Amino acid sequence: MVYSIVEKYGLANLLISTIFAGVLLFAMGMLRLGTLIRYIPVPIVIGFTNGIAVLIALSQFKDFFGLSIDKMPGDFFAQLQTHAGNASTVNWTAFGLASISLVLIFFWPRLTIASIDTGRQHHDWRICRALGVIPGTIVVLALSTLAVGLFDLQVDTIGSRFGGIPRELPAFNLPVFSWDLVKLLFPPTITIVLLGAIESLLCVRIADNSTGDRDDPNQELMAQGVANFLTPFFGGMPVTGTIARTLTNIRAGAVSPIAGIVHALTLLAIVLIAAPLAEDIPLAALAAILMYVAWNMGEWHEFARLKNFRASYCMVMVATFLLTVIIDLTVAVQAGLVLACIFFIYRIASLTKIEAISPASLGEPLPPGVVAYSIYGSLFFAAVGKMEDLIAPDSLPAKAMILELHQLINLDATGLDALENMHKLLRKRGSRLILCSLNHQPLSLMTRSGFIERLGRENCVDTFSAAMARAREVAG
């Protein structure tokens, strides 16, 4: 995402977008919008998380295979084309180093556990146990850097590609702001806000599930807002809570926010003290680490489970995944939410039913010229079409229509308008609309809108027996 914004708007405008995003994130936390993360459907979360994992892995192909590519495009298909077009430039040394690093990262926990189990009766098992605490990624960084120095491997390193890591704190720099710039940078700002908010809040939720703790999502948004607002003044990139890194930290033994503070202080020490050592870290090893991160980040088993879910669930998840990979995270989340809303509306509308009440079920005949119906579910804009049969000219009763509504749980303005039209049509025919057994929400809306007064309070009763009595009165 950052790369695509830099490619389109430039680095300076990325920093400005990040500042704007920080303000919006802080405002979201102040307005207590952090709880909205609970309203994002699970298939959207899984879809964009897997999509981000694919993009992370794809972004590392260049260094993993040691390809000679001057500039990598931001578009997904253009990246595939660029990789394929430069396949002949593979650096087999870099590819071999990256492959060995990836295998070591995957099997490091198993190797240490096996060493502890087999050596438990000997004095060296404590050494194996101590090694097991060290993450495999750290081991790979150390061994790959040592291998580059000892064997003079011809691979790109941090020093050869970027000139090393700066060894001093960044200076304060005030970006240039203007209203025209704000309007221009609105799309990337929203992209940063969405990714920062969703990823950070998901990270909080997953961390809570792993530790059994309970964090405040609104406080998290405010903290992310402060971080994104301040760091660009020192040349910093957008920041967000990261699921893969957080889980790695927890699995390494982290139990409190102190682990995050230690993480930050370690990075500061690397910049101020150990920067010369980091210059020799091979990019192929870093690519292997990020490949591992992408693999752990993705919930790939969810694709195999799609056959167990409805088509709507599958469409939302797959569409979000593909749009995240091919187009943009913002578009993916928006499209996923729209699809989820459409399917939800369709599902709720399909549950709404209108059934005729037969004399047999009542144990007594309906008065002449009177019909009765029960409405189940929610009478809202997507379900009012089911009332068309009731207001057809040949369906309108001569005396009265009873609507029994004790299982109508929700009524919106469109549903109320449909009832209003039904009332007017019946009045023109000299007939009456009688409502009974209303729940709180439909009754409240009808009262506030004045519909009860227009209908006549005598035509809105508490029980079906009272509605039958009113219908007999109307029928004469």
N, C-alpha and C positions, 0 to 999 in steps of 0.2 A: 504494500500500500504506500509506504513512504517513498519507495523507488518510483512508483508511477506518478506520485504528486511532484516529486523533484523533476522528473522527466518533462512534465507538462507545464509546471508553474515556476520551477527553479528553486534552489535551496533557500534563498532569502524569503520567498513567499511561503515555503513550508514552515519556516520558523514563525512567521506572522500567523499563519493558520493555526499553529499549535497554541499560540497565545490566546487567540479567540476561542479555541476549543477548551482551553483551561478555564476561561471565564464561564462558558456554558456548562461545563462539568460541575464547577463549584455551585452554580445556580441550581442545577438539577439536584445536588445534594441538599442545598438549603431548602428547596421546595419539597424535599422528601420524596423524590421520584425514584429513589434507588429500589423501592419495592416493586417497581414496574417490571423488573427482570423476571419476576415470578409469572408474568403474563405472556412471556415469550414461549411459544409452544416448543416442546422437546424436539420435534423433527427439525425445526429451524436451527436450534442450538447445535444439534448433531451435524446437520448439513454444513453450516458455515465453519464449524470447528474442523471437520474433515477437509473442507475446502482450503482452509488456511494451512493445514498440515501438508496438503499437496503442493501449495504454492511455496512453502518453506523448502520442501524437498527439491522442487524444480529449480529454485533459486540457487541451489548448491551444486547442480550438475556441472557447471563450468569448472569449479575448483575441485570437485570430486574426481572428474576425469582429466583435469589439467588442460582444458581446451583453450586454444588461443583465440579469444574473442575480445575485440577492442571495446565494444559498447553493446550491452545487452538491452534489447527493447523491453518495454514494460508489458506489452500485450502478450497474452498466453500463447496464442497460435504463432505469433512472431518469434517468441522464445523457442518454441518447439522447432520452428523452421531454422532458426539460427543454430541451435544445437545440432540438428541433423546436417546442416551445411558445413559445419566445422568438425564433424566426427573424425575426419582424417587427421586432425591435429592433436589427438589424444596423447597426453604425457603418461606413458606407462608407469613411470616411477611414481608420479603423483597418484595414479589410479591404484597401484599396488599398496602405497602407504595408506591411502584412504580406506581401502578394503580391509587391510589388516587392522586398522584402527577401529572400524565399525564392528568387526568380528570380536575384537577384544572388549569393546564396550558392552556388547550384548552378553558375552559369556563371563565377564569379570565377576559378577555376583556369584555365579555358579562355581567358578574356580575357587573363590575364597571360601565359600561354604563347604565345598568338597575337601579343601585342605584342612579346614577346622575339624570336620568330622573324622577324617583319616588320621589326623595328628593329635587328637584329643588326649591321648595317653602319653604324649611326649611334650618336652619343654617348648618346642617350637610352635605349638598350637596358639600360644598367646600372640606370637608375631603374625600368624595368619589371621587371627581375630582382629588385630589392629589394622591389618591391610584391608580387611573386609569393610571397615568403617570408611575408608577412602573411596569416593565415587570413581567408577571406571573412567569417566570423562577426564578427571584430573590425572589419572595414570596415563591415559592416552596422550594428553598434552605434554606431560613430562617426557615420556618415552619417545614420542615422535620428534620433539624438539632436540632431544639428545641424539637421535638417529641422524637428523639433518646435520648436526654439528660434527659427529664422528665420521660419517661416511660421505660427507659433502654431497648430499642428494640434490639433484637439480630440480627443485620444486619451488614454487612461489611461497614466500613467507610474508608475515605482516610487515617486516622491514623492507623487503624487496618490492612489495606492491604499494604500500602506503607510506613508506619512509619511517616506519616505527610509530610508537605511541608517544604523544606529547608528554613531557615530563614536568609540566607546571599547570597550575590551575588556570582555567580559561578566564579571559578578561570580560568585563561587562560591556555590552554593546547594545545601544538603543535602536531598534528597527524603525524604519520610516513608515508612518501610518497615514492613510487617507481613506475617505468614505468610498471612493471608487474602488480602492483596493479591497475594502471589506466586501463589497458586492461581488467582485471578481473571485474572491477566495471563499465564498459561501459554500460551494460544493465540497472542496477538500476539507473545510472545517467540519462540516456535518459528518463526513466520512471518519475523521479522527474522533469526533465525539461518540459516534455509534460504536466504533471498534473499541475505543477506550472504555466506554461505559459497560458494554456487553461483556467484553473479555475480562475486565476487572471484577465485575459483579459475579460472573461465572466462576472466576478464580476464588472469590470469597466463599461462594456456595460450596465449591468442591473442597476447599480447605476446611470449612466447617464440618463437612461430612467425614473428612479424614481424621480430624482431631477431636470431634465431638464438642467443639466450641461453638459460640454464637456471636458473630460480628455484626456490626451495624453497616448495612449497605450504603446508607446515606453519608455516613462518615467516610466511607471508602471513596465515594464520588467526590466529596469535598477535598480529600487528600490528593486524589488524582488531578483535580482541578488546579490546586495550588502548585503541584509538581509541573504540570504542563504549562502553567502560566509563567513560572519562574525560569525554567531551564532554557527556553529559547533566548533569553537575554544574555546567556553565556554560551550560545551556540549549540544548545542541546536539542536532541531530537524528541519527537513525541514519546511518551512513556505510558505504560499500562501494566496492570498486574498480569503475570504470565502463568498460565496453568501448568505448563511443563516444568518450568523452573521452580514454581511453588511446591509441586508434588515431589520433585527431586529433593528439595530442601526438607520437606516433611519426612520423606523416607530416609534421609540421612540423619534424622533425629531431632529436627526442629520442633519445638513445642510452644513457642511464644514469638511475639514480634521482635524479640532480641535477635533472632536469627537473621531477620531482614536488615537490622542495624549492622550486625557483623558482616553481612554480605556487602553493604555499602562501604564500610570501613576497609574491607579487603580490597575492593576496587580502587579506593583512594590510595591505599598503600602501593598497589601495583603501578598506579600512575606516577606517584611521587618517588618510589624507591625501586621497584622491580621492572620498570619500563624497558630497560636494555635487555632483560631476559626474555620479555615477551616478543621482541623483534624477530626472534628466530623461530617462533611458532609457525609451523607449516599450515597454509590455508587448506590443504587437503585433509589434514586432521580435524580442523575446525568444521569443514564440510561434513565429515563423517559424524561429528558430534551433533550437528544440526539435523542430519538425516535421522539420527537416533531420536532426537527431540521430536521431529515430525512424526516418526512412527509411534512414539508413546502418546503424542497429543491426539492422534486420530482414533476414533472409536470405530475401527474397521469391521468389527463383528456385527455392527448395526446393519450393514448392508446385507449380510447373510440372514438377518432376522426380518427383513422387509416382507418376506412371504407370509409372515404371521400377522401382518397388519392390513388395515383397509387400504384401498387404492388411494384415498385422499391423503393418508399419512405418507405413503410412498411418494406421491407426487410432490408434496411439500418438501420432504427431505431431499429428494433427488434434484428438484429444481433449485433449492437453496445451495446445494453442493455445487452443481454445475455453474450457476450464476456467480458464485464466489470465485470459482477457479477461472472462468472464462471472461467475466466482465468486471464485477466490483462487489465488494462486501456490502456496501450500502444498497445497491440495487438488489442484491441477493436477499438481504433481510427484508427490504420493502416488499419485494415480490413474494417472499415466503409468507409474510404477514397477510398480504392481500389474499393469497391462495387459502391460507388457514381460515381467514374470516369468511371467505366465500363458502368453503366446505362446511364450516360451522353453521353458517346461516342456512345452508341447504339441509343440514342434518336436523336442526331445530325445527325448520319449516316442515320437514317430513314427519316429525313427531306430532305436529298439530293435527287434530282430527275433529270433524264435525259429524255427529251421528244423530239420526232421527230417534226420538223416544217413541216406542211403539205402545199402543194401548195395552198389549199383553204384559209388558214389563210394569205397567202402572197398576194393573188389576182392575182398571176401570176405563171406560172409553173417554177419549177427549171430546170436549164440547164441539158441536158442529161448527165448521169454519175455523177451527183452531189446530195449529201444528206446533210441535215441540221438538227442540234439538238440544243436544249437549255439546259443548265445545271443550276439548281437552288440549292442554299444552299452552302455547304462547301465540296470541293473535297479534302479529307484528307485520311489518311491511312485506316480508317474504312469504307470509302465510295467508294474507287477505284474499288471494285468488281463490282459496277454497270456499269462500263465501259467495262466489258468483252464482252457484246453483241455487242458493237460497233466495236470491233476489231476481231470479229469472221470472218473467211475467207469468208463466204458467205455474210457478212454485209459490207465489205470494198468496197467503190465506185470505179468506174473506173477512174474518173477524179479528184474529190475533195470532201472533207468533211468540211462543215462549222460548227463551234462551236460558238454559240451565248452565251456570258458569262456576260451579264450585271447584272444578278442576282446571279453570283458566288461571294460570299462575302469573301471566304477564300480559299487559296491553300497552301498545305504543300509540303514538299520534295517528299513524296510518290505520291501525286497527280501529281506533276510535272514530276516525273519519268514515270507515266502512260501516260501522254501526249507525252513525249519523245518517248516512245515505239510505240505509235500510229503514230507519225510522221515518224518513221523509217519504219514501216510496209507499210504505204501508199507510201513512196518514192520507196520502192522495187517494188511496183505495178505500178509505174509511175504515182501515184496520189499525191494530195497535201492536207495538213491540213491547213485550213484557220481559224484564230481566229478573233473575232470582239467584240467590246464593253467591253473591259477588265476594271475592277475596279483597284484602286490603288495598293492594296496588291498583287493580282495575277500578275499584270504587273510588279511590282517592283521585285518580286521573279524571274520571267522569265528573266528579264533584267540582274539582278545580276548574275544569273547562266549561262548566255550566250545562253539560249534556243532561244531567239528572233533572235539572229544572225544565229543560226543553222537552225531555221525555215525559216528565210528570212523575212526581214522587210516588204516586199511587201505582205506577207501572214498574217500580223497582222495589222488590220485596225480598224478604230474608230466606224463605223456604219455597220449595216447589209446590207444596200444598197451598201456600198463599197465592202463588202464581196461578194455580188452577182455579182458585176461587175468583181471582181477578178476571181470568179468561171467561168464566161462566157469567160473570157480571157484564162483561163487554158483549158476549154472544147473546145476551138477553134470555 
